[in-house]
Amino acid sequence: MVERQSFFSRLPEELTERILAHLPISAVFRCRCVCKQWNSLLTSNSFLDLWGKFSPRDVWFLVYHTRHMVAAYSPRSGLWNNLPLYDRCSLDSSQVLLLASSGGLLCFRNRNSDYPTLIVCNPVTSSHRVLPDMLQIQYIDIVGMVADGITNSYKILVTGTPEPDSNESITEVYDSRTQRWEHHCRSQLEFLQFWYEVHAIWHDGFFYCLATPLNTSQGYRLIAYDMGKREWTDLNVKMPAGDLRCPSLLICRGKLLLAGKIVEDYLIRSVCIWELNMESMRWVKVEEMPDEVLKKIHSPHSVLIQCQGHGDLVCFSTHRGWQSIIYNLAERTWHWLPENDVCVRSKSQAMGRNNLVGLPFRYVTDVMAYHITDIGTLHDSQVMMPLGHR
């Protein structure tokens, strides 16, 4: 009896690759789970090269995560893609935190450890690198990442302390070209003493972040790290009036934006977007969320609002009801995102504000990009350890 062959099994492998190279990333991830043969085909260098030519260069908003996937919204298609990013990077989601994204790379650090370990991954090529130990930093305050597609390299900035009660902050930078950390500077500036980790964003030679000093009566402060001069500076920019909560820094259309909520009498009175005027060093209001939109957020002041941006788009998300809405800066319009099926099924589960991600992501198919070590060259214990118990 002659076995029936599938359609693809009768095609030359080169033609199969060309057909599958038109699939979106979420479909490719699913197809890799069909069988070993398809996984081998869809992770081959020849397929990744084709896929890079044919697939659209979408930017996704990574909105929230569960134990098994990260919910990514594609503005181009208007669809959700529930991506198994932790599996693709061979990481245990309960053991790592997603810190930063740049150039198709993701940067994680280990949870609940006496010593921080950072891991850089390309989920498309299933490759990653466990970075060497930092020189002195054991307690992280600031993390920033920037990838350079021209030189196929990336840098990670970390500012922190060697001891939990230290008043001296140290800044170190990892360069993928040298594959090592370099000491940049040390400082006793008060605004570098934080309660919790802060994400820094890259713009035109500087890492920017909002300082939340231990002396909270001073409120938020916009600070910048000059990579050329190797120094932190308080930009002395007056923050918008009112009780600002959940602020996020964004880079949209080459400009530095601030988004956040203004709270009054334990209620969210407004959600606004401001642009930094670089000449006057003042925040100028660009847009305020309409009342009819604000009411749909079900907004007691405790609701976390996470914001991220790319190009003309600013995406706002909350953990309460898992609602997301996009503002288009060019068209000056608001657009609610459709419900995610996984989100609907997860409403009964214990999902809190820590499940929000808030990072834009543009995937890269070039297997040689950024010198990320292939996953097969790393020992599982380096990646799947309860990182920190080495």
N, C-alpha and C positions, 0 to 999 in steps of 0.2 A: 504494500500500500504506500503510495507516494504522499509524503507529508506536504501539507499546504504551506507555502512560503508567504511571509508577509510582503507587503508592497515594497518596503524599504530594503528588505534582504535581497531583492532581485535587482536593485539599482547599484551601479558602481559607487564606491565609497565617496569619491570626489563629488558626485552629483548629490548624494545624500547630504554631505556637508553643506553644499551650496543652498539646498532647500532649507535646511535647519538654521542656516546662518541668518535667515530673515525673522526668526522668532524673537520675541522680547525676552528679557533676562529671566523673568519669573517662569516662563514656559521652558526655557533652557534648564533651569534648576530642576523643574519637575521631570523633564525628559531624562536627566542624568540618573534619576531613581528607577527608571524602567528596567534596566538590566546592566550587567557589567560591560557589555559590548557598547551600549549607548553612552555609558559614563566615560569609557575610554575614548570614544569618538568625540564627545562634546567637551572633553578637557584637553584634547590634543592641540599642539601648537598650530597646526594647519587650520583647524576649525576656528580657533580663537582669532587668527589673522583674518579669516573670511568674515567672521562675525563682527570684527572691528570695522570692516569696510561697509557692511550692509546694514547693521543695526543702528537705529537712531541714537544720538547722543543725548538721551534723556537726563534731566536733573530730577531727582526724586526728593521728596520731603520724607525723612524718616521720622514718623510721628510718635509711635509707641511700640513697646515690645512685650511679648509674653515669654514663657520659658523656652519656646521652640521657634519663634519667628519674630521678625521685625516688620511692622506694618508700614509700607512705603507707598506714598501717593504720587502718581505721575500726572503733573498738570497737562502734559502733552496729550495723553490718552484719556484723561479724566477717570482713571481706574485705580483701584487699590491693587498692590502687589504684596502678598504676604510672603516675605523672603526668609528662607532658613539660613540667615547669615551666621548664626553661631555654629550650626552644623558645617557650613561651608568653610569656616575658619577652624574647625575641630576644637571648639571651645565649649566649656560648660557654662551656660548662662548664669548659673547660681554662683559661679566662682569669679566672674569678671564684670567690670563696668565699662560701658562704651563712653569714651571721653571726647573724641574728636574725629573729624572726617575732613579729608582734603584729597583732591585729585584721584578719587576712586579708592582711596585707602581708608581704613578704619583703625583707630588707635584705642586699645583696651588697657585697663589695668586690673590687677587682681583685687578681690574684695577681702576685707577683714584679715589683713596681714600685718605682721610687724615690720615688713620691708616691702616697698612697692616694686612691682615688676610690670613693665610696659610691653605690650605686644602689638605689632603692626601687621595688618592683614589686608589682602586683596581677595574678597570673597568670590569674585568671578573666576579667578585662576586657582582658587583653593590653595593659596600660598600665604605664608606668614613668617614673621621673624620675631623671636623673643629677644628684646633688646638687652644688652649687657647692663649690669647694675650701675646705677648712677654713682658718681664719685663720692658725694657726701650727703645728698638729700635722702632723708628717710620719711619725711612727712610733707606731702604735696599740698601746695596752696593754689598754684596756677598751672594750667596746661594749655599749650597752643601747638598747632600743627600746620605746616605749609608744605605743599608738594609743588615741584617745578617740573612740568612736562617736557621742557626743552632739554634739561640736563638729566632727566629721569632720576631725580633725587628728591629727598624730603628732609625736613628738619622738624624736630620736636623741642619746644621750649618748656622747661619745668622750673618753677620757682617754689622753694619750700625751705624747710629747716632740718638740721641734723637731729634735733631733739624737740619734743613736743612743747617745752616751755622756753625754747630759745627765742631771743628777741633779734636774732641776726638771720636775715633771709639770704639764701643762696640761689643764684640762677645758673642753670646748666643747659646746654643745647646739644642734642644728638644730631649728627649729620650722617645720612646714609652713605655718603661717598667715602667717608673715613671709617664708618661703622663703629664710632666711639663717641662718648660724651666729652664735652669740653666745658671747663669752668669759664663762665662769662663774667660774673660779678658777685659781690656780696654787699649787703646793705642793712642798716638798722632803721630804715625809713618806716615810720609807724603805719603808713597806709598799706604795707605789704603783709601785715599781720591779720590773717583771716580766720573766720569761724569754720569755713568749709571750702571745698575745692571750687575754683572758678575757672570757667572756660574762656580762653583768650582767642580773639579772631584776628586774622592777618589782613592788613591793608597797606599797600604802598610802602613797604619797608618797615612797618611797625606792627607789633602785637598790641591790640587794645583789649581792655577788660574793665569791668566795673568792680572797684574795690569795695569790700564790705568790712571795714576795719573793726577790730575788737571794740573800739570806742564807737558804738553804734549811734550815738547822739549826733555824730557828724554826717550820717546818712551815706548814700552812695557817692563814689568819686570816680571819675573817668581817668584812668591811668594808661600809660603807653610805654612799651619797651622798644627802644631804638636798637635794632640789630646791628647797625653800623657802629654806633657809639658804645654799645653794650651797657645801657643804663636805663633804669626806670624813672619815669617822670609823672608827677601829678599835674594834669593839664589845667587844673583850677577852673573847670567848666561848671557853672552853676546848673544844678539839676532842675528839671521842670517843677513848677509850683505844685504843692499838694503832697499827700502821702503816697509816694510812688511804691508800688509793689510789683514783684515778678518782672523786673526789667530785663530786656534782652538786647544785646548789640547785634546789628545785622550789617551786611554789606550788600547793597542793592544798587545797580546801575553805577557802580564805582563810587558810591557815597556811603558815609557812615550814618546809620540810622539807629534810633533807640525806640523800642516798643515796650509798653507796659500798661498797668492799670493804676488808676487813681482811686484810692479808697477814702470814704467819708462815712462816719457813723456806722461802721461795720458793714457797709455795702459798697459794691463796685460802682462808682459814679461815672467812670468813663474808661475806655481803652483807647490809647492814642499812639500815633507814630510821629516821632520827631526826627528832623535831620540836623546834623551838626554843621553849622556854618563855620568853615575853617578859618575865615578871616576874623570874624568877631568872636569865635570860640563860644557860641551860644547855641542852645537847642531851639530849633524853630519847628513849631507844630505843622505837620504835613497833612494829617488826617485824624479824625475822631470817629470811632465806631458809632453808627446810627443807633438811636434808642431801640428801634424795633429789632435790631440784631442783638444788642446787648441784653435785652429781656429774655431772649431764647437761650442764653448761656446759663440761666438759673444761678444767678451770681451772688452768693454770699461772699464776703471778703476773703474767706479762707480758700476759695477755689483757686488752684494753681493754673495760671495761663502761660503756656509755653509758646515761644515765637521763634520763627526761623524765616530766612528770606534768600531769594536768588533772583537776579534779573529784575523784572518788574513785579515780582510776586512776593507777598508777605503772607505766611501761613500762621494762623493762631489756632491753638489746640488747648482743650481742657481735659482733665482726667475724669471730670464729672459728666457722665453720659457719653464720654469719648466723642465730643463734638469738635469739628474743625471747620474753619472758614478761611478763605483766601481773599486778600485784598490786592487788586491790580493797580499799581501805582500809575501806569500809563493811561488806563481807561477809567480810573477812579470808580471802580465797581467792587462790590462784595459778592462772594459766591460760596454758598455752603457746599462742603464736600459730601458726596453720597455716603451712606452707611457702609461700613465694612462688615462682611459676613462674620468674620472672626470676632469683631468687636461686639456684634449682637449676641453671639454665643458666649462671650466672656463677661457679659454684664453681671451675671450671677456670681462670678468668681471674685476673689479678693484682689482687685487691681487698684493700686493707688497712684499717687503722684510720682512715685519712683519709676513707674512704667513709662512715663513720657520720655521721649528721646530728644527731639528738637534739633536735628542736624540735617542740612542738605547733603545729598550724595550723588555724584556723577560716576558711573561705573567705567572701569578701564579694562579692555580685553587684551592688551599687550602683555604677554607672559613675561617679557623681559623688563617691563617698566618698573622703575624705582628700585631695582636690585633686591626684590623681596625673595628670600630663600624659599625654594620649593618645599612644600609641606613634608615630602618624603624624606628630606634630609634631617629632619628634627626628630628627637626622641619624644614619644608621647608624654613622658613624665615631665618634660619641660613645659608642655602646654596644658595638660590636663591635671597637673599637680594642684592640690589646694595651694595655689601659688604663694610662696612665702615659707613653706615648710620644706626646705631643701636640705 
